[in-house]
């Protein structure tokens, strides 16, 4: 399957038809925070899946006081290889399917794989919850048993990531639209993440609460026409998605880049916890 054909979302039906493919790697990312972690995985998972706890395996790293930054590339190379992912494999990321923040975890893993140069990954639409909604679909039990591959040969795709300097330039120049994925109370400055030094948002940002893109009743993203309406007011051209720690912003990045097909969408993984470490960086409040 070519790079362009295998990206974005994959339905449970389409995944079931591909379970025997030799180049398919299923990564179940349930953590103790979302979906029960290792215990839930061993009690039941998509056949052939391997488990990678989104929190415990270090898909994000704390640098200074910012808890959500991209980990060192040698760590990611070793992690991805340990999970058995090789450059030409098709990877399906399986969240629990229980919440918007759970889907955001899958989107952050997806972004990380794409950032290090992997071309073919998709998120199981609806996660494990959608998989077991049909009792006829097979479920496997027992511990994770990946077949390790060599450390992944990282080829960074820098255009997918924004750092503090690039975000500051975007805020001042208006050459990219900053899209804040947090709820309205965080955007306005009524509350903040514990690690953030100040409350508010990056000047010039537009607010798009990531939870509005998710249908809690189904465990899936909302239909593409509703997503188009939600993100339609975001001006055309380059965009930078951010939140508090680069987690929930990954869902907005995924929707804009992978579902709606916008070009030049980057994720600022440091987000507000990183941004506010320097008192010289401006912060705005209010709506």
C-alpha positions as CSV (number, residue, x, y, z in Angstrom):
1,X,0.0,0.0,0.0
2,X,1.5,3.4,-0.9
3,X,2.1,6.2,1.5
4,X,-0.9,8.3,0.5
5,X,-3.4,5.5,0.7
6,X,-2.6,4.5,4.2
7,X,-3.1,7.6,6.5
8,X,-5.7,9.3,8.6
9,X,-8.4,7.0,9.9
10,X,-9.1,3.3,9.3
11,X,-12.4,1.7,10.1
12,X,-12.8,-1.5,12.1
13,X,-14.1,-3.2,9.0
14,X,-11.1,-2.2,6.9
15,X,-8.7,-3.3,9.6
16,X,-10.3,-6.6,10.0
17,X,-9.8,-7.3,6.3
18,X,-6.1,-6.6,6.7
19,X,-5.3,-8.5,9.9
20,X,-3.2,-11.1,8.2
21,X,-1.0,-8.7,6.2
22,X,2.7,-9.3,6.9
23,X,3.5,-5.6,6.9
24,X,0.8,-4.5,9.4
25,X,1.8,-3.4,12.9
26,X,-0.9,-2.7,15.5
27,X,0.1,-0.5,18.4
28,X,-2.4,-0.4,21.3
29,X,-1.6,2.7,23.3
30,X,-4.0,2.3,26.3
31,X,-2.5,3.8,29.4
32,X,-3.5,3.7,33.1
33,X,-5.0,7.2,32.5
34,X,-7.1,6.2,29.5
35,X,-8.4,2.7,28.9
36,X,-6.9,0.6,31.7
37,X,-3.3,0.2,30.4
38,X,-1.5,-3.1,30.4
39,X,-4.2,-4.9,32.4
40,X,-6.9,-3.9,30.0
41,X,-4.7,-4.9,27.0
42,X,-4.0,-8.3,28.4
43,X,-7.8,-8.8,29.0
44,X,-8.5,-8.2,25.4
45,X,-7.0,-6.5,22.3
46,X,-7.1,-6.6,18.5
47,X,-5.4,-9.8,17.4
48,X,-1.7,-9.3,16.8
49,X,-1.5,-5.9,18.5
50,X,1.4,-5.0,20.7
51,X,1.1,-2.7,23.7
52,X,2.8,0.6,24.2
53,X,1.6,2.6,27.2
54,X,1.3,6.2,25.9
55,X,2.3,7.6,29.3
56,X,4.9,5.0,30.6
57,X,6.8,4.4,27.3
58,X,7.9,8.0,26.9
59,X,6.1,9.2,23.8
60,X,6.6,12.7,25.4
61,X,9.4,14.0,27.6
62,X,9.6,16.5,30.4
63,X,12.3,19.1,29.6
64,X,12.7,21.7,32.4
65,X,9.2,22.4,33.6
66,X,7.5,21.6,30.2
67,X,6.1,18.0,30.4
68,X,5.1,17.4,26.8
69,X,8.1,17.9,24.5
70,X,9.4,15.6,21.8
71,X,11.7,13.0,23.4
72,X,15.3,12.6,22.3
73,X,15.5,11.0,18.9
74,X,17.6,8.1,20.1
75,X,14.8,7.2,22.6
76,X,12.2,7.4,19.8
77,X,14.3,5.3,17.5
78,X,14.7,2.6,20.1
79,X,11.1,2.7,21.2
80,X,9.7,2.4,17.6
81,X,12.2,-0.4,16.8
82,X,11.3,-2.3,20.0
83,X,7.6,-2.2,18.9
84,X,8.6,-4.0,15.7
85,X,8.0,-1.0,13.3
86,X,10.1,-1.0,10.1
87,X,10.2,1.8,7.6
88,X,7.8,0.1,5.1
89,X,5.2,-1.2,7.6
90,X,1.7,0.0,7.8
91,X,1.0,1.0,11.4
92,X,-2.4,1.2,13.0
93,X,-2.7,3.0,16.3
94,X,-5.4,1.7,18.6
95,X,-6.7,4.0,21.4
96,X,-9.3,2.9,23.9
97,X,-12.0,4.8,22.1
98,X,-13.3,6.3,25.4
99,X,-12.6,10.1,25.3
100,X,-11.3,13.0,23.3
101,X,-8.1,13.0,25.3
102,X,-7.6,9.3,24.6
103,X,-8.0,10.0,20.8
104,X,-5.5,12.9,21.3
105,X,-2.9,10.4,22.6
106,X,-3.3,8.4,19.4
107,X,-3.0,11.5,17.4
108,X,0.2,12.5,19.2
109,X,1.7,9.0,18.5
110,X,0.6,9.3,14.9
111,X,2.3,12.8,14.6
112,X,5.5,11.5,16.2
113,X,5.8,8.6,13.7
114,X,5.2,11.0,10.8
115,X,7.7,13.4,12.3
116,X,10.5,10.9,12.4
117,X,9.8,10.0,8.8
118,X,7.4,7.1,8.9
119,X,5.0,7.4,6.0
120,X,2.2,5.0,6.6
121,X,0.0,5.1,9.8
122,X,-3.6,5.3,10.6
123,X,-5.7,5.6,13.8
124,X,-8.4,3.0,14.3
125,X,-11.6,5.0,14.2
126,X,-13.4,4.5,17.4
127,X,-10.5,2.6,19.0
128,X,-10.9,-0.7,20.8
129,X,-14.4,0.3,21.9
130,X,-15.5,0.3,18.2
131,X,-13.7,-2.9,17.5
132,X,-15.6,-4.9,20.2
133,X,-18.9,-3.2,19.3
134,X,-19.3,-6.1,16.8
135,X,-19.2,-9.3,18.8
136,X,-18.2,-11.2,15.7
137,X,-14.8,-9.5,15.6
138,X,-12.0,-11.6,17.0
139,X,-10.3,-10.5,20.3
140,X,-7.0,-11.8,21.6
141,X,-5.9,-12.0,25.2
142,X,-2.5,-12.2,27.0
143,X,0.6,-10.2,27.3
144,X,2.2,-8.1,24.5
145,X,4.8,-9.9,22.5
146,X,6.4,-7.6,19.9
147,X,8.9,-8.9,17.4
148,X,11.6,-6.2,17.8
149,X,13.1,-4.6,14.7
150,X,16.3,-2.5,14.4
151,X,16.3,1.0,15.9
152,X,14.2,3.1,13.5
153,X,16.2,5.1,11.0
154,X,14.9,8.6,11.9
155,X,14.5,11.2,9.1
156,X,13.1,14.2,10.7
157,X,10.2,16.1,8.9
158,X,10.8,19.4,10.6
159,X,7.9,21.1,8.8
160,X,5.5,19.2,11.1
161,X,6.9,20.7,14.3
162,X,7.0,24.3,15.5
163,X,9.4,25.3,18.3
164,X,9.2,28.4,20.6
165,X,11.1,30.6,18.2
166,X,9.0,29.7,15.1
167,X,5.8,30.2,17.1
168,X,6.9,33.6,18.3
169,X,7.7,34.6,14.7
170,X,4.2,33.4,13.7
171,X,2.5,35.3,16.5
172,X,4.3,38.5,15.5
173,X,4.2,38.2,11.8
174,X,0.8,36.6,11.3
175,X,2.4,34.4,8.7
176,X,0.8,31.4,10.3
177,X,-2.5,31.1,12.3
178,X,-2.1,29.9,15.9
179,X,-4.9,27.5,16.8
180,X,-5.4,27.0,20.6
181,X,-6.9,23.6,21.3
182,X,-7.8,24.2,25.0
183,X,-11.2,25.0,26.5
184,X,-12.4,28.6,26.6
185,X,-11.5,29.1,30.3
186,X,-7.9,28.3,29.6
187,X,-7.8,30.5,26.5
188,X,-9.3,33.4,28.4
189,X,-6.9,33.0,31.2
190,X,-9.3,31.9,33.9
191,X,-7.3,28.8,34.6
192,X,-3.9,27.3,33.6
193,X,-1.9,24.1,33.6
194,X,0.1,23.6,36.8
195,X,3.4,23.8,35.0
196,X,2.5,27.0,33.1
197,X,3.9,30.2,34.6
198,X,1.1,32.4,33.4
199,X,-2.5,32.0,32.3
200,X,-3.9,33.0,28.9
201,X,-3.1,32.4,25.3
202,X,-0.4,33.2,22.7
203,X,-1.3,36.6,21.1
204,X,-3.2,36.3,17.9
205,X,-4.4,32.8,18.4
206,X,-7.9,31.5,17.6
207,X,-9.7,29.2,19.9
208,X,-10.8,25.7,18.7
209,X,-11.6,23.4,21.7
210,X,-10.3,20.0,20.7
211,X,-13.2,18.3,22.5
212,X,-15.7,19.8,20.0
213,X,-14.2,17.6,17.2
214,X,-14.9,14.4,19.1
215,X,-18.2,12.5,19.4
216,X,-18.3,11.1,23.0
217,X,-21.3,8.9,22.2
218,X,-19.5,7.0,19.5
219,X,-15.9,7.4,20.6
220,X,-15.0,8.7,17.1
221,X,-14.2,12.0,15.5
222,X,-17.3,13.8,14.2
223,X,-18.2,13.5,10.5
224,X,-15.9,15.4,8.1
225,X,-18.6,17.9,7.2
226,X,-18.9,18.9,10.9
227,X,-15.2,19.1,11.2
228,X,-15.0,21.3,8.1
229,X,-17.6,23.6,9.7
230,X,-15.7,23.7,13.0
231,X,-12.3,24.5,11.5
232,X,-13.6,26.4,8.5
233,X,-13.2,29.8,10.2
234,X,-9.5,29.1,10.7
235,X,-7.8,31.3,8.0
236,X,-6.3,29.5,5.1
237,X,-2.5,29.1,5.0
238,X,0.0,27.7,7.5
239,X,-1.3,26.9,10.9
240,X,0.3,25.9,14.3
241,X,-1.7,23.9,16.7
242,X,-0.9,24.2,20.4
243,X,-2.5,23.6,23.9
244,X,-0.9,23.2,27.3
245,X,1.5,20.3,26.7
246,X,1.2,19.4,23.0
247,X,-1.3,16.6,23.8
248,X,-4.8,17.8,23.0
249,X,-3.3,20.0,20.2
250,X,-2.4,16.8,18.5
251,X,-6.1,16.1,17.9
252,X,-6.6,19.4,16.2
253,X,-3.4,18.9,14.2
254,X,-4.7,15.5,13.1
255,X,-8.1,16.9,12.0
256,X,-6.6,19.8,10.1
257,X,-3.7,18.0,8.5
258,X,-4.8,14.4,8.1
259,X,-8.7,14.5,7.9
260,X,-9.3,17.9,6.2
261,X,-6.1,17.8,4.2
262,X,-4.8,21.3,5.0
263,X,-1.2,22.0,4.0
264,X,1.5,23.3,6.3
265,X,0.0,22.4,9.7
266,X,2.5,22.1,12.5
267,X,2.3,21.1,16.1
268,X,4.0,23.1,18.8
269,X,4.8,20.3,21.2
270,X,6.0,22.6,24.0
271,X,2.8,24.7,24.0
272,X,1.9,27.0,26.8
273,X,3.9,25.2,29.5
274,X,7.0,25.8,27.4
275,X,6.0,29.2,26.1
276,X,5.5,30.7,29.5
277,X,8.8,29.7,31.0
278,X,10.3,32.9,29.5
279,X,8.7,36.0,31.0
280,X,9.6,37.9,27.9
281,X,7.2,35.9,25.7
282,X,3.8,37.7,25.5
283,X,0.6,36.2,26.8
284,X,-2.9,37.5,26.1
285,X,-6.1,37.1,28.1
286,X,-9.7,37.4,27.4
287,X,-11.7,36.2,24.4
